[in-house]
Amino acid sequence: MAALTLSPTLARRPRPFVALQRRPLCLSRASGPQCASRSRLSCRATSSPQQNVAASTAKQAVELGLEAFEAGDTDAALTLFQKALSLQPDADEARAAAYNSACAHTRLRQWEPAVEAIKLAVNTHGLKLSVALNDADLEPLRERREWLAALAELRGGINEQQLVQLRSEAKAPFRLTRIIFVGGLAVGAALGLFIITARLLAAVQGGEGAPDLQETLQNFGINAAALAVLSFFVLRDVSSQNKDQQVITREEALGKLQISLGSDRVIPLAAFRGTTRPVIIAGSRGQISRALAAAEPCREALRERGISVVPIQLSAEDVGEKLRQLKAEFGGAAAAPASKGFGGAASGSSKAAPEAAAVPAAASGLTSKDRRWQLKPHNDAEWQQWLLEQKQASGINADTIYVQVQLDGTVRASGAGMPPWTQFLDDIPELGDIRTKVTDGIGR
């Protein structure tokens, strides 16, 4: 377990650590919180109501909670950590109790309480966010959408608006500089135009001391032209920035949509970044089946490029499918072979197609089994809503669409109809290719 422990001077019962023949890493009051890595004991904890009663101080409750956690009695450990928070703990003890409560909630798959415990440890008791970001015990929590939402509320974290702005600046590094510089020139031109307009009025009225009309008109024209040109460039960059931010916002929303991996494991699509290039196929059941069948001949090559498909069924069947069925029925045509549907096994050589090709270092918590050919969407309504917004933004009116996503979560291509699998093979490099590192950069 990775846990926060108390200072050695406060340690009351170090026997569990002696049994492991390992010196505990501690929370020093001077140096701040550190992460301690330990192995689980083979025996069950003997935590009992007597132990809870015996924990009369926060220090004792934390230590007993650690022993119970190490032994696998997570419920008893959580009770002790929560009790420690009610026993007037000092800053060190409160930080340890809150953080270890988050670890216990995570092991129990209680995601919302785990997030709240992390917020308490980081925002109230001064835990460094880097501890939670690197702790293996919190890896299941970091896969969850609840964690992504919590980052915006944690001290040292980043909210969605900041992330969108950073990605927008990374996409066009000098755009903000241009807006500031050219915008300043435009303000100067506007101020000059205001002054020259007053001089022009005086020149038109004439009289003693009036400025020369021809010279004033010339200066007026120069400043007006400069203001128009500079305003055009500023407005163009601002419009481009707003458009990029809208695209990035949709991409971040896409990353929060969830994938079901079975066994009650649901993770956001963003967890696949760095290892998988998802291709979302949306349409009727028949259209999706035909798209998957068309991909079968090149499935192995697609997997070498990290491509996985996310089928989103928008309707049970389409008009074209009904017409084909009627044609086959009245024309006496032989029935077409049944398609594989949404996860049926392939036949022939396609059975040997690898489910996970060689990939870079795995994303947090993902295994080769997780990076399967077909990824099952969780909560179809959320996926359908995102696809509707994507269709509106792209000007697509077709019933069947595809969206191809890069390793960094950016949308590379989208269009109507079936995905162009052979074009993907030509345009997308394999995961081990040097071009992958160049063309899949953040903000591309």
C-alpha positions as CSV (number, residue, x, y, z in Angstrom):
1,M,0.0,0.0,0.0
2,A,1.1,3.5,-0.5
3,A,0.1,5.4,2.6
4,L,0.9,8.4,4.7
5,T,2.3,7.4,8.0
6,L,3.2,9.4,11.1
7,S,6.6,10.6,12.2
8,P,8.9,7.9,13.8
9,T,8.8,9.8,17.1
10,L,5.0,9.3,17.1
11,A,5.0,5.7,16.0
12,R,3.4,3.6,18.6
13,R,3.3,0.1,17.1
14,P,6.0,-0.5,14.4
15,R,5.6,-4.3,14.5
16,P,3.8,-4.6,11.2
17,F,6.7,-3.0,9.4
18,V,9.2,-5.1,11.3
19,A,7.3,-8.2,10.1
20,L,7.9,-7.0,6.5
21,Q,11.6,-6.3,7.4
22,R,11.2,-2.8,5.9
23,R,11.7,0.5,7.4
24,P,8.6,2.7,7.0
25,L,8.7,5.9,5.1
26,C,7.2,8.6,7.3
27,L,5.5,11.8,7.4
28,S,7.9,14.3,8.8
29,R,6.5,17.5,10.3
30,A,9.4,19.4,8.8
31,S,9.6,17.9,5.3
32,G,5.9,17.5,4.6
33,P,3.9,14.4,3.4
34,Q,5.7,11.6,1.6
35,C,4.4,8.5,0.0
36,A,5.2,5.1,1.5
37,S,5.1,1.9,-0.4
38,R,4.5,-1.4,1.4
39,S,3.3,-4.9,0.7
40,R,0.1,-6.4,1.9
41,L,0.4,-8.7,5.0
42,S,-0.7,-12.2,4.4
43,C,-2.9,-12.4,7.5
44,R,-6.2,-10.7,8.1
45,A,-6.3,-7.8,10.5
46,T,-7.5,-8.4,14.0
47,S,-9.2,-5.0,14.1
48,S,-12.1,-5.2,16.5
49,P,-14.4,-2.9,18.4
50,Q,-11.8,-3.0,21.3
51,Q,-9.2,-1.6,19.0
52,N,-11.5,1.2,18.0
53,V,-12.1,2.0,21.7
54,A,-8.4,1.8,22.4
55,A,-7.7,4.4,19.8
56,S,-8.2,7.4,22.1
57,T,-6.0,9.7,20.1
58,A,-5.7,10.6,16.4
59,K,-2.2,9.2,16.3
60,Q,-3.3,5.8,17.6
61,A,-6.3,5.7,15.3
62,V,-4.1,6.4,12.2
63,E,-1.5,3.7,13.3
64,L,-4.2,1.1,13.9
65,G,-5.9,2.0,10.7
66,L,-2.7,1.5,8.8
67,E,-2.3,-2.0,10.3
68,A,-5.8,-2.9,9.4
69,F,-5.3,-1.6,5.8
70,E,-2.0,-3.5,5.4
71,A,-3.8,-6.7,6.5
72,G,-6.6,-6.2,4.1
73,D,-9.4,-5.2,6.5
74,T,-10.3,-2.0,4.6
75,D,-13.6,-1.4,6.3
76,A,-12.0,-1.4,9.7
77,A,-9.2,0.8,8.5
78,L,-11.6,3.3,7.0
79,T,-13.5,3.5,10.3
80,L,-10.2,4.2,12.2
81,F,-9.1,6.8,9.7
82,Q,-12.4,8.6,10.0
83,K,-12.3,8.3,13.8
84,A,-8.8,10.0,13.7
85,L,-10.3,13.0,12.0
86,S,-12.8,13.4,14.9
87,L,-10.1,13.2,17.7
88,Q,-8.7,16.7,17.3
89,P,-5.7,15.7,15.1
90,D,-2.8,18.0,14.5
91,A,-2.0,19.0,10.9
92,D,0.3,15.9,10.3
93,E,-2.3,13.4,11.7
94,A,-5.2,15.0,9.9
95,R,-3.3,14.9,6.6
96,A,-2.5,11.2,7.1
97,A,-6.0,10.3,8.2
98,A,-7.7,12.1,5.2
99,Y,-5.4,10.8,2.6
100,N,-5.5,7.2,3.9
101,S,-9.3,7.5,4.0
102,A,-9.1,8.2,0.3
103,C,-7.0,5.1,-0.3
104,A,-9.5,3.0,1.7
105,H,-12.5,4.4,-0.2
106,T,-10.7,3.7,-3.5
107,R,-10.1,0.1,-2.6
108,L,-13.8,-0.2,-1.7
109,R,-14.7,1.4,-5.0
110,Q,-16.4,4.3,-3.3
111,W,-15.4,7.0,-5.8
112,E,-17.2,10.1,-4.6
113,P,-16.1,9.7,-1.0
114,A,-12.6,9.0,-2.2
115,V,-12.6,12.3,-4.2
116,E,-13.9,14.2,-1.2
117,A,-11.2,12.8,1.1
118,I,-8.5,13.8,-1.4
119,K,-10.0,17.3,-1.5
120,L,-9.9,17.4,2.3
121,A,-6.2,16.3,2.4
122,V,-5.0,18.6,-0.4
123,N,-7.1,21.7,0.1
124,T,-7.5,21.8,3.8
125,H,-4.5,19.9,5.2
126,G,-1.8,20.8,2.8
127,L,-1.1,17.5,1.0
128,K,0.9,18.0,-2.2
129,L,-1.2,17.0,-5.2
130,S,1.8,15.1,-6.7
131,V,1.5,12.5,-3.9
132,A,-2.0,11.6,-5.1
133,L,-1.0,11.7,-8.7
134,N,1.8,9.2,-8.2
135,D,0.3,6.8,-5.7
136,A,-0.4,3.3,-7.1
137,D,-3.2,2.8,-4.6
138,L,-5.2,5.6,-6.2
139,E,-4.7,4.4,-9.8
140,P,-8.3,3.0,-10.0
141,L,-9.6,6.4,-8.9
142,R,-7.4,8.3,-11.4
143,E,-9.1,6.3,-14.2
144,R,-12.5,7.6,-13.2
145,R,-14.4,10.6,-14.6
146,E,-14.9,11.7,-11.0
147,W,-11.1,12.3,-10.7
148,L,-11.0,14.4,-13.9
149,A,-13.7,16.6,-12.5
150,A,-12.0,16.9,-9.1
151,L,-8.7,18.1,-10.6
152,A,-10.4,21.5,-11.3
153,E,-11.1,21.8,-7.5
154,L,-7.8,20.7,-6.1
155,R,-5.1,23.1,-5.1
156,G,-2.4,22.8,-7.7
157,G,-4.8,21.3,-10.2
158,I,-6.1,22.8,-13.5
159,N,-9.6,23.5,-14.5
160,E,-11.2,22.9,-17.9
161,Q,-11.0,26.5,-18.9
162,Q,-7.3,26.8,-18.2
163,L,-6.7,23.5,-20.0
164,V,-8.5,24.7,-23.1
165,Q,-6.6,28.0,-23.1
166,L,-3.2,26.1,-22.7
167,R,-4.0,23.7,-25.5
168,S,-5.2,26.6,-27.7
169,E,-1.9,28.5,-27.1
170,A,0.1,25.3,-27.8
171,K,-1.7,24.9,-31.1
172,A,-0.8,28.4,-32.2
173,P,2.1,29.6,-30.0
174,F,2.5,33.1,-31.3
175,R,-1.2,34.0,-31.7
176,L,-1.6,35.5,-28.3
177,T,1.5,37.6,-28.8
178,R,0.2,38.8,-32.2
179,I,-3.2,39.7,-30.6
180,I,-1.5,41.8,-27.9
181,F,1.1,43.4,-30.2
182,V,-1.2,44.2,-33.1
183,G,-4.0,45.1,-30.8
184,G,-1.8,47.7,-29.1
185,L,-1.0,49.2,-32.5
186,A,-4.7,49.2,-33.4
187,V,-5.4,51.1,-30.1
188,G,-2.7,53.7,-31.0
189,A,-4.1,54.0,-34.5
190,A,-7.6,54.6,-33.1
191,L,-6.3,57.2,-30.7
192,G,-4.5,59.0,-33.5
193,L,-7.6,58.9,-35.7
194,F,-9.6,60.5,-32.9
195,I,-7.1,63.3,-32.6
196,I,-6.8,63.8,-36.4
197,T,-10.6,63.8,-36.7
198,A,-10.7,66.9,-34.4
199,R,-8.0,68.6,-36.5
200,L,-9.9,67.7,-39.6
201,L,-13.0,69.5,-38.3
202,A,-10.9,72.5,-37.5
203,A,-9.4,72.5,-40.9
204,V,-12.8,72.3,-42.6
205,Q,-14.1,75.3,-40.6
206,G,-11.0,77.2,-41.6
207,G,-10.0,80.5,-40.0
208,E,-6.8,81.8,-38.5
209,G,-4.5,79.0,-37.2
210,A,-6.5,76.2,-38.8
211,P,-4.4,73.2,-39.9
212,D,-3.8,72.5,-43.5
213,L,-6.8,70.7,-45.0
214,Q,-4.9,68.6,-47.5
215,E,-2.3,67.4,-45.0
216,T,-4.9,66.6,-42.4
217,L,-7.0,64.6,-44.9
218,Q,-3.9,62.6,-45.8
219,N,-3.1,61.8,-42.1
220,F,-6.8,61.0,-41.5
221,G,-6.7,58.5,-44.4
222,I,-3.4,56.9,-43.3
223,N,-4.7,56.4,-39.7
224,A,-8.1,55.1,-40.9
225,A,-6.4,52.6,-43.2
226,A,-4.0,51.5,-40.5
227,L,-6.9,51.0,-38.0
228,A,-8.9,49.0,-40.5
229,V,-5.9,46.7,-41.4
230,L,-4.8,46.2,-37.8
231,S,-8.4,45.5,-36.7
232,F,-8.8,42.9,-39.4
233,F,-5.7,41.0,-38.2
234,V,-6.8,41.2,-34.6
235,L,-10.3,40.0,-35.3
236,R,-9.0,37.2,-37.5
237,D,-6.8,35.9,-34.7
238,V,-9.5,36.3,-32.1
239,S,-12.0,34.4,-34.3
240,S,-9.4,31.7,-34.9
241,Q,-8.8,31.4,-31.2
242,N,-12.5,31.1,-30.4
243,K,-12.9,28.5,-33.0
244,D,-10.0,26.5,-31.7
245,Q,-11.2,26.7,-28.2
246,Q,-14.7,25.4,-29.3
247,V,-13.0,22.4,-31.0
248,I,-10.8,21.8,-27.9
249,T,-13.8,22.0,-25.6
250,R,-15.6,19.3,-27.7
251,E,-12.5,17.2,-27.6
252,E,-12.2,17.4,-23.9
253,A,-15.9,16.6,-23.6
254,L,-15.2,13.5,-25.8
255,G,-12.4,12.5,-23.4
256,K,-14.9,12.4,-20.5
257,L,-17.3,10.1,-22.3
258,Q,-17.0,6.7,-20.7
259,I,-16.0,3.2,-21.9
260,S,-17.3,0.0,-20.3
261,L,-14.6,-2.7,-19.8
262,G,-16.8,-5.2,-18.0
263,S,-16.8,-6.3,-14.4
264,D,-18.3,-2.9,-13.4
265,R,-15.2,-1.1,-14.7
266,V,-16.0,2.1,-16.4
267,I,-13.3,4.6,-17.4
268,P,-13.3,7.8,-19.5
269,L,-12.0,7.7,-23.1
270,A,-9.2,10.0,-22.0
271,A,-7.6,7.0,-20.2
272,F,-6.8,5.6,-23.6
273,R,-4.7,8.6,-24.7
274,G,-1.2,7.7,-25.7
275,T,-2.0,4.1,-26.6
276,T,-5.2,4.1,-28.7
277,R,-6.6,5.9,-31.7
278,P,-10.3,5.5,-31.4
279,V,-12.6,5.5,-34.4
280,I,-16.2,6.2,-33.5
281,I,-18.8,4.8,-35.9
282,A,-22.3,6.0,-35.4
283,G,-25.4,4.7,-37.4
284,S,-27.9,1.9,-37.5
285,R,-27.0,-1.6,-36.4
286,G,-26.7,-2.7,-40.0
287,Q,-24.5,0.2,-41.0
288,I,-22.2,-0.4,-38.1
289,S,-22.0,-4.1,-38.9
290,R,-21.1,-3.3,-42.6
291,A,-18.4,-0.8,-41.4
292,L,-16.9,-3.5,-39.1
293,A,-17.0,-6.1,-41.9
294,A,-15.3,-3.7,-44.3
295,A,-12.5,-3.3,-41.7
296,E,-11.9,-7.0,-41.3
297,P,-9.5,-7.5,-44.2
298,C,-7.1,-4.8,-42.8
299,R,-7.9,-5.3,-39.1
300,E,-4.4,-6.5,-38.2
301,A,-2.8,-3.5,-39.9
302,L,-5.3,-1.1,-38.2
303,R,-4.4,-2.6,-34.8
304,E,-0.7,-2.0,-35.5
305,R,-1.7,1.6,-35.8
306,G,-3.5,1.5,-32.4
307,I,-7.0,1.8,-33.9
308,S,-9.9,0.6,-31.9
309,V,-13.6,1.1,-32.9
310,V,-16.3,2.6,-30.7
311,P,-19.7,1.6,-32.2
312,I,-22.6,3.9,-31.4
313,Q,-26.0,2.6,-32.4
314,L,-28.4,5.4,-33.3
315,S,-31.2,3.3,-34.5
316,A,-32.2,-0.4,-34.8
317,E,-32.2,-0.5,-38.7
318,D,-32.1,1.9,-41.6
319,V,-34.2,2.3,-44.7
320,G,-31.4,1.0,-47.0
321,E,-31.2,-2.2,-45.0
322,K,-34.9,-2.8,-45.3
323,L,-34.7,-2.3,-49.1
324,R,-31.9,-4.8,-49.4
325,Q,-33.9,-7.3,-47.4
326,L,-37.0,-6.8,-49.6
327,K,-34.9,-7.1,-52.7
328,A,-33.4,-10.3,-51.6
329,E,-36.8,-11.7,-50.6
330,F,-38.7,-10.8,-53.8
331,G,-35.8,-11.4,-56.2
332,G,-35.0,-14.8,-54.9
333,A,-31.5,-13.8,-54.1
334,A,-29.6,-15.9,-51.6
335,A,-29.4,-14.5,-48.1
336,A,-26.2,-12.6,-47.4
337,P,-24.0,-14.1,-44.8
338,A,-24.9,-12.8,-41.3
339,S,-22.6,-10.0,-40.3
340,K,-20.6,-10.2,-37.2
341,G,-22.6,-7.5,-35.5
342,F,-21.1,-5.7,-32.6
343,G,-18.5,-8.1,-31.3
344,G,-19.0,-11.3,-33.1
345,A,-15.9,-13.4,-33.8
346,A,-14.2,-13.0,-37.1
347,S,-13.7,-16.0,-39.4
348,G,-10.7,-17.3,-41.2
349,S,-7.5,-15.3,-40.9
350,S,-9.3,-12.6,-39.1
351,K,-9.5,-14.8,-36.0
352,A,-5.8,-14.5,-35.7
353,A,-5.8,-10.8,-35.7
354,P,-4.2,-9.6,-32.5
355,E,-6.4,-7.8,-30.0
356,A,-3.5,-5.6,-28.9
357,A,-0.6,-4.7,-31.2
358,A,2.7,-3.5,-30.0
359,V,2.0,-0.2,-28.2
360,P,4.0,2.4,-26.3
361,A,4.1,2.3,-22.5
362,A,0.6,1.6,-21.3
363,A,-1.6,4.4,-20.1
364,S,-2.4,4.4,-16.4
365,G,-3.9,1.1,-15.4
366,L,-4.6,-0.1,-18.9
367,T,-3.7,-3.6,-20.1
368,S,-3.4,-5.0,-23.5
369,K,-6.8,-6.7,-22.9
370,D,-8.3,-3.3,-22.3
371,R,-7.1,-1.9,-25.6
372,R,-9.3,-4.3,-27.5
373,W,-10.6,-3.9,-31.1
374,Q,-14.1,-2.9,-30.1
375,L,-14.6,-0.6,-27.1
376,K,-18.1,-0.6,-25.6
377,P,-19.6,2.8,-24.9
378,H,-21.1,3.5,-21.5
379,N,-24.3,5.6,-21.4
380,D,-25.2,5.8,-25.1
381,A,-27.2,9.0,-24.5
382,E,-24.1,10.9,-23.6
383,W,-22.3,9.6,-26.7
384,Q,-25.2,10.5,-28.9
385,Q,-25.4,14.0,-27.6
386,W,-21.7,14.6,-28.3
387,L,-22.1,13.2,-31.8
388,L,-25.0,15.5,-32.4
389,E,-22.9,18.5,-31.5
390,Q,-20.0,17.2,-33.6
391,K,-22.3,16.8,-36.6
392,Q,-23.6,20.3,-36.2
393,A,-20.1,21.8,-35.9
394,S,-18.9,19.8,-38.9
395,G,-22.0,20.5,-41.1
396,I,-22.7,16.8,-41.5
397,N,-26.3,15.8,-42.1
398,A,-25.9,12.1,-42.8
399,D,-27.3,9.4,-40.5
400,T,-24.0,7.5,-40.5
401,I,-20.8,9.3,-39.5
402,Y,-17.3,8.4,-38.3
403,V,-14.9,10.3,-36.1
404,Q,-11.2,9.4,-35.9
405,V,-9.3,10.5,-32.8
406,Q,-5.5,10.8,-32.4
407,L,-3.4,9.5,-29.6
408,D,-3.5,12.8,-27.8
409,G,-7.3,13.0,-27.9
410,T,-7.6,15.5,-30.8
411,V,-10.1,14.8,-33.6
412,R,-8.1,14.1,-36.7
413,A,-11.0,13.5,-39.2
414,S,-14.7,13.1,-39.3
415,G,-17.2,12.6,-42.1
416,A,-20.3,11.0,-43.4
417,G,-20.7,7.4,-44.3
418,M,-18.2,4.5,-43.7
419,P,-14.7,5.1,-42.3
420,P,-12.1,5.1,-45.1
421,W,-10.1,2.2,-43.7
422,T,-7.6,1.9,-46.5
423,Q,-7.0,5.7,-46.4
424,F,-6.3,5.3,-42.6
425,L,-3.7,2.8,-43.5
426,D,-2.0,5.2,-45.9
427,D,-2.3,8.3,-43.6
428,I,-1.8,7.0,-40.1
429,P,1.7,5.6,-39.1
430,E,2.1,2.5,-36.9
431,L,2.5,3.1,-33.2
432,G,6.2,2.3,-33.3
433,D,6.9,4.7,-36.2
434,I,8.8,7.9,-35.6
435,R,6.0,9.8,-37.3
436,T,3.7,8.9,-34.5
437,K,5.7,11.0,-32.1
438,V,5.7,13.9,-34.5
439,T,2.1,13.9,-35.7
440,D,0.4,13.1,-32.4
441,G,1.6,16.0,-30.4
442,I,-0.6,17.7,-27.9
443,G,-2.6,20.6,-29.5
444,R,-2.0,19.4,-33.0
